Amino acid sequence: MPDPSSPPLGTLFAIGGAEAKLRRREVLRAFVEAAGGAGARIAVVPTASSLGPEVVEVYRAVFATLGAAEVVALRPESRAEAQDPALAARLADMTAVFMTGGNQLKLSAFITGTAFGDAVVATHRRGAVVGGTSAGASILAEHMIAFGGSGSTPRQRMSQLSVGLGLLAGTVIDQHFAQRNRYGRLLSLVAQSPSLLGMGVDEDTAAVVSGGTRLEVVGRGAVTLVDGRHLVSNAWTAQPTAPLLVSGAALHVLPAGSSFDLATRTLIGHHTAVADVEVQETRAAEDDLRRLASEIAAEGISPTSYARHLRRGRRGAQSG
Amino acid sequence: MPDPSSPPLGTLFAIGGAEAKLRRREVLRAFVEAAGGAGARIAVVPTASSLGPEVVEVYRAVFATLGAAEVVALRPESRAEAQDPALAARLADMTAVFMTGGNQLKLSAFITGTAFGDAVVATHRRGAVVGGTSAGASILAEHMIAFGGSGSTPRQRMSQLSVGLGLLAGTVIDQHFAQRNRYGRLLSLVAQSPSLLGMGVDEDTAAVVSGGTRLEVVGRGAVTLVDGRHLVSNAWTAQPTAPLLVSGAALHVLPAGSSFDLATRTLIGHHTAVADVEVQETRAAEDDLRRLASEIAAEGISPTSYARHLRRGRRGAQSG
């Protein structure tokens, strides 16, 4: 069991699901960079997924394309398998753990509190990146959202908590937030447990937490925070399915470029982001055209060698 | 033009659309009661609707069933018609105005600032009830939501304001709130104009405002308030369609039984509601069965006279 008194050191990536894998891969690119870029050794944990090797192959291909040195799949498929010390030991030289989407209750049931789960926590504490998408994001929290209905209005017994890995204390992480209309279920959990900070992560968006408290946002959507410390609610007495009273919650919607202090629950700042990948891509295309023109002007060039040349140029630009 | 310095006296009903018209008509029943019950004289204004007499007939039937004395339809179909003093004069002896759903820009275009629109405002100031559902709710506000996209995450230029009747100052009223996932568009308006209080009303739910500031909630859903006074946003500079920063908004989700002070923007209280119509109905059914059993035991009774008897009994119970 890792020592809970030592501060967490690694960066956490809570990704809201459906992160781009082919174009504008901002979220996964940021993950690989945080994991060490060309030195990244990433353990993909597909336990939550009902897909077999397919999901591993997708992430292996994306992480390799983004320049990671090594990608291994570690898939405990039962609590007994997750108790295998040999499996847990394979995390020792990884720079990152990435948990796929699927069913977070499978992660909670098979991993939390096992040798493998404890090894993930230890990996984080020694400074490695730990993250996941969808189910793999929710499991990071101490109190994990298990499931729930959709809809904007919070209702009694709309959602349930289970036990997560505890890498982010005092926070409950929901995902696919805007896309599946999950205000209601997040509010219902915070209404029942106002000490929790509710965090809803949109698709193709990551809540990136460093040093345990500094939240930054990457990607195309937003991270929504509901701070329930001062709220008044009737969640302790309302009838099942009745809409819940939630008065006085503080709401923060944070797009890319935002930074937020999770300890004081205040905005640190916002910069209108470099995130404008469209501008970057347009500039790159303009550069390509300019080079092409000058090269054609200088001498003949074959289409194949030009394409190779372009690929080299793009790769250089991306890693910068 | 009514005197803007005198306080508004009548009760406002902002209904979130799709209010029940056949069973459990809590919202429309509360409207008729506020309009004077058996003394209610209600002007139905179907201007927003693209349906013709059908929509009038629906409300005429429901209001009559709920005991209103008189229901008249007043339908200005252009700005010129709305300037007709004879039409405006017909509001003089009404105890309530009810605006149907449809397109609120039609109400803004045809009514706001006309003789008829001013007469609606004057009707409210002399103590009559003014309300509406869906489009008819949005038009009540000073700053009216004109249209917008759906989704939980606020985005730049997602929604637009137009000019409403001004019966509720400093508030923008959205409707079908939970059902159409409208957090984003309401937040985007409040982010642009943090002085506004954003009000999102669920379907089959009413925000009932008396004395200009006291909000009470009736119906099956909730009224969501977004208080932007202390928020930080980048709405003045963000790129079109980019998700918006909204940090530090105060959020209130108010189900039936809640009361809220719109002037101080604080919760007054909440009682776990009489709203449990199901319990009332079950009890009424049990009473019916008990009476039936005792009546059958005492003497023979014809089905017709029994049905009449039941109707009388139910009506008595409802108005109590």
HADDOCK unambig.tbl for C-alpha pairs under 7 A between the chains (distance, minus, plus):
assign (segid A and resid 151 and name CA) (segid B and resid 178 and name CA) 5.95 0.50 0.50
assign (segid A and resid 152 and name CA) (segid B and resid 178 and name CA) 4.57 0.50 0.50
assign (segid A and resid 152 and name CA) (segid B and resid 181 and name CA) 6.30 0.50 0.50
assign (segid A and resid 153 and name CA) (segid B and resid 178 and name CA) 5.78 0.50 0.50
assign (segid A and resid 153 and name CA) (segid B and resid 222 and name CA) 6.76 0.50 0.50
assign (segid A and resid 178 and name CA) (segid B and resid 151 and name CA) 5.97 0.50 0.50
assign (segid A and resid 178 and name CA) (segid B and resid 152 and name CA) 4.57 0.50 0.50
assign (segid A and resid 178 and name CA) (segid B and resid 153 and name CA) 5.77 0.50 0.50
assign (segid A and resid 181 and name CA) (segid B and resid 152 and name CA) 6.28 0.50 0.50
assign (segid A and resid 181 and name CA) (segid B and resid 181 and name CA) 6.25 0.50 0.50
assign (segid A and resid 221 and name CA) (segid B and resid 243 and name CA) 6.13 0.50 0.50
assign (segid A and resid 222 and name CA) (segid B and resid 153 and name CA) 6.78 0.50 0.50
assign (segid A and resid 222 and name CA) (segid B and resid 243 and name CA) 6.43 0.50 0.50
assign (segid A and resid 243 and name CA) (segid B and resid 221 and name CA) 6.15 0.50 0.50
assign (segid A and resid 243 and name CA) (segid B and resid 222 and name CA) 6.43 0.50 0.50
assign (segid A and resid 243 and name CA) (segid B and resid 255 and name CA) 5.69 0.50 0.50
assign (segid A and resid 244 and name CA) (segid B and resid 255 and name CA) 6.16 0.50 0.50
assign (segid A and resid 245 and name CA) (segid B and resid 253 and name CA) 5.54 0.50 0.50
assign (segid A and resid 245 and name CA) (segid B and resid 254 and name CA) 5.05 0.50 0.50
assign (segid A and resid 245 and name CA) (segid B and resid 255 and name CA) 5.76 0.50 0.50
assign (segid A and resid 246 and name CA) (segid B and resid 252 and name CA) 5.51 0.50 0.50
assign (segid A and resid 246 and name CA) (segid B and resid 253 and name CA) 4.85 0.50 0.50
assign (segid A and resid 246 and name CA) (segid B and resid 254 and name CA) 6.61 0.50 0.50
assign (segid A and resid 247 and name CA) (segid B and resid 251 and name CA) 6.38 0.50 0.50
assign (segid A and resid 247 and name CA) (segid B and resid 252 and name CA) 4.07 0.50 0.50
assign (segid A and resid 247 and name CA) (segid B and resid 253 and name CA) 5.90 0.50 0.50
assign (segid A and resid 247 and name CA) (segid B and resid 267 and name CA) 6.79 0.50 0.50
assign (segid A and resid 248 and name CA) (segid B and resid 250 and name CA) 5.73 0.50 0.50
assign (segid A and resid 248 and name CA) (segid B and resid 251 and name CA) 5.52 0.50 0.50
assign (segid A and resid 248 and name CA) (segid B and resid 252 and name CA) 5.57 0.50 0.50
assign (segid A and resid 249 and name CA) (segid B and resid 250 and name CA) 5.71 0.50 0.50
assign (segid A and resid 249 and name CA) (segid B and resid 251 and name CA) 5.04 0.50 0.50
assign (segid A and resid 249 and name CA) (segid B and resid 252 and name CA) 6.69 0.50 0.50
assign (segid A and resid 250 and name CA) (segid B and resid 248 and name CA) 5.70 0.50 0.50
assign (segid A and resid 250 and name CA) (segid B and resid 249 and name CA) 5.71 0.50 0.50
assign (segid A and resid 250 and name CA) (segid B and resid 250 and name CA) 4.73 0.50 0.50
assign (segid A and resid 250 and name CA) (segid B and resid 251 and name CA) 6.01 0.50 0.50
assign (segid A and resid 251 and name CA) (segid B and resid 247 and name CA) 6.39 0.50 0.50
assign (segid A and resid 251 and name CA) (segid B and resid 248 and name CA) 5.50 0.50 0.50
assign (segid A and resid 251 and name CA) (segid B and resid 249 and name CA) 5.04 0.50 0.50
assign (segid A and resid 251 and name CA) (segid B and resid 250 and name CA) 6.00 0.50 0.50
assign (segid A and resid 251 and name CA) (segid B and resid 251 and name CA) 6.32 0.50 0.50
assign (segid A and resid 252 and name CA) (segid B and resid 246 and name CA) 5.51 0.50 0.50
assign (segid A and resid 252 and name CA) (segid B and resid 247 and name CA) 4.06 0.50 0.50
assign (segid A and resid 252 and name CA) (segid B and resid 248 and name CA) 5.55 0.50 0.50
assign (segid A and resid 252 and name CA) (segid B and resid 249 and name CA) 6.69 0.50 0.50
assign (segid A and resid 253 and name CA) (segid B and resid 245 and name CA) 5.54 0.50 0.50
assign (segid A and resid 253 and name CA) (segid B and resid 246 and name CA) 4.85 0.50 0.50
assign (segid A and resid 253 and name CA) (segid B and resid 247 and name CA) 5.90 0.50 0.50
assign (segid A and resid 254 and name CA) (segid B and resid 245 and name CA) 5.05 0.50 0.50
assign (segid A and resid 254 and name CA) (segid B and resid 246 and name CA) 6.61 0.50 0.50
assign (segid A and resid 255 and name CA) (segid B and resid 243 and name CA) 5.69 0.50 0.50
assign (segid A and resid 255 and name CA) (segid B and resid 244 and name CA) 6.16 0.50 0.50
assign (segid A and resid 255 and name CA) (segid B and resid 245 and name CA) 5.75 0.50 0.50
assign (segid A and resid 267 and name CA) (segid B and resid 247 and name CA) 6.80 0.50 0.50
